[in-house]
């Protein structure tokens, strides 16, 4: 691999991390702020969801140069699980992380590995 491909992969990873962060803000930050009004919750969630699309579109376009559509979908789930676990630990929601979240992450990472290496062919 040349340095241009490596830099593109690093940029793609950064975009996926930003997607996951903005998604978690859209889902959880309204709970942290104590917003009670439906319209305020909707506005807050839609704001962060709109910011998410700024990162999502270029990440998908770049991702297709490395992965098949199925693999790209699996990597999106992997980034989301990892970021969600970190967000739950450090955001202060006092939510216990259960075993099923770790098992789900392991299944997704194993499926990505099996897909990328053609393990079952």
Secondary structure, DSSP 4 states (H G I P E B T S, - for coil): --HHHHHHHHHHHHHHHHHHHHHHIIIIIHHHHT---HHHHHHHHHHHHHHHHHHHHHHHHHHTTTS-HHHHHHHHHHHHHHHHHHHHHHS---PPPPHHHHHHHHHHHHHHHHHHHTTT-
